[in-house]
Amino acid sequence: MTTVKDVLEQGMQRLITAGTAEPETRSARLDAQLLLSHITGNERALLYAYPERTVSDEQAATFFALIERRRQGEPLAYLVGQKEFYGLDLLVDQRVLIPRPETELLVEAALRFVRARLDAGEQPLVADIGTGSGAIPIALAVTEPRLPFLYACDISAAALAVAQKNCQRHHVEQRIRLLEGDLLAALPEPVDLLTANLPYVGTEEMSLLAPDVRDYEPHLALFSGPKGLGLLYRFLVEARQSGKLKRRGCILIEIGYQQRVALMQLIDELWPHAVITAQQDYAGWDRLLHIYL
Ligand SMILES: C[S@@+](CC[C@H](N)C(=O)[O-])C[C@H]1O[C@@H](n2cnc3c(N)ncnc32)[C@H](O)[C@@H]1O
């Protein structure tokens, strides 16, 4: 038996000396607290409020095993098995990319589009391509209950298994149809809105990626050709040629910060009359393209 205070202090020290969690004490303390909170089932505030509470030997052993994995660089979200996205707790493991806060911008843009249509008395159809954990369509379905139905496609059956659990967890499994296939191949009908956060990191940049991303997140979810543009190019061409985007439709894609010019050039060629806007993320980098046909 030991106390909350003691195991937290020891866990934190192990993370600081490892230097894999950011070396700042604050980050190490937060990681240690989140891991202990996950293991004991007590909220972080309780750990603060009752530092003298006891932790069983079994809990302490589990805690230090997770601290060791964190020390090796494994992302916290995989260790605790979940990540908050758009206010929702999503299950995540190594089968899916950990949803990023930047992607919430895409959800907000998608909500603006579907709400304008719903307010006009229409029933917009949405398909999310490269859905991973299901973050985007689940956030849309939960936030906008007027949306009757969405499609969510991914080439990875393993990722779709996680998405299915998340749909059940948030009670939207009747409203989201999961489809396995390459890009738009499995989509059975034209839609009004295509959302996509597809892989856009170039294999050329692999060595620049943080090790906790490169060594733990699925490469199928990260990389797309040498410059990261291969899949986005193919997706846009297919969206144009497949007839799976309705007239007056919209595409929202998340992009890498150096990809705007190249992608806008292709979009101009594919849809000369489309209105295209780029949106920056919280750090000021180009992150999202809106394409209104
Ligand atoms: C960057 S992750 C994004 C996951 C999720 N949309 C999010 O924002 O957190 C990209 C996803 O695209 C999927 N993917 C990769 N290649 C694909 C393809 N050719 N067709 C469909 N999905 C693909 C991956 O399996 C992965 O789940």
The ligand as an SDF file (V2000), in Angstrom:
LIG
                    3D

 27 29  0  0  0  0  0  0  0  0999 V2000
   -5.7690   11.0440  -40.8710 C   0  0  0  0  0  0  0  0  0  0  0  0
   -6.7810    9.6340  -40.4940 S   0  0  0  0  0  0  0  0  0  0  0  0
   -8.2550   10.5240  -40.0230 C   0  0  0  0  0  0  0  0  0  0  0  0
   -9.2120    9.7880  -39.1650 C   0  0  0  0  0  0  0  0  0  0  0  0
  -10.4160   10.6380  -38.7340 C   0  0  0  0  0  0  0  0  0  0  0  0
  -11.1450   11.1450  -39.8810 N   0  0  0  0  0  0  0  0  0  0  0  0
   -9.9850   11.8120  -37.8770 C   0  0  0  0  0  0  0  0  0  0  0  0
  -10.0930   12.9450  -38.3180 O   0  0  0  0  0  0  0  0  0  0  0  0
   -9.5410   11.5870  -36.7460 O   0  0  0  0  0  0  0  0  0  0  0  0
   -7.1020    9.0300  -42.1060 C   0  0  0  0  0  0  0  0  0  0  0  0
   -7.9900    7.8220  -42.2790 C   0  0  0  0  0  0  0  0  0  0  0  0
   -8.0890    7.5470  -43.6780 O   0  0  0  0  0  0  0  0  0  0  0  0
   -8.0830    6.1360  -43.8740 C   0  0  0  0  0  0  0  0  0  0  0  0
   -7.6210    5.8500  -45.2440 N   0  0  0  0  0  0  0  0  0  0  0  0
   -6.3530    5.7370  -45.7040 C   0  0  0  0  0  0  0  0  0  0  0  0
   -6.3590    5.4610  -47.0180 N   0  0  0  0  0  0  0  0  0  0  0  0
   -7.6590    5.4080  -47.4110 C   0  0  0  0  0  0  0  0  0  0  0  0
   -8.3110    5.1570  -48.6500 C   0  0  0  0  0  0  0  0  0  0  0  0
   -7.6090    4.9270  -49.7630 N   0  0  0  0  0  0  0  0  0  0  0  0
   -9.6480    5.1780  -48.6830 N   0  0  0  0  0  0  0  0  0  0  0  0
  -10.3670    5.4070  -47.5540 C   0  0  0  0  0  0  0  0  0  0  0  0
   -9.8140    5.6460  -46.3510 N   0  0  0  0  0  0  0  0  0  0  0  0
   -8.4750    5.6650  -46.2700 C   0  0  0  0  0  0  0  0  0  0  0  0
   -7.1770    5.6090  -42.7980 C   0  0  0  0  0  0  0  0  0  0  0  0
   -7.4500    4.2380  -42.5400 O   0  0  0  0  0  0  0  0  0  0  0  0
   -7.4970    6.5510  -41.6170 C   0  0  0  0  0  0  0  0  0  0  0  0
   -8.5100    5.9940  -40.8070 O   0  0  0  0  0  0  0  0  0  0  0  0
  1  2  1  0
  2  3  1  0
  2 10  1  0
  3  4  1  0
  4  5  1  0
  5  6  1  0
  5  7  1  0
  7  8  2  0
  7  9  1  0
 10 11  1  0
 11 12  1  0
 11 26  1  0
 12 13  1  0
 13 14  1  0
 13 24  1  0
 14 15  1  0
 14 23  1  0
 15 16  2  0
 16 17  1  0
 17 18  1  0
 17 23  2  0
 18 19  1  0
 18 20  2  0
 20 21  1  0
 21 22  2  0
 22 23  1  0
 24 25  1  0
 24 26  1  0
 26 27  1  0
M  CHG  2   2   1   9  -1
M  END
$$$$
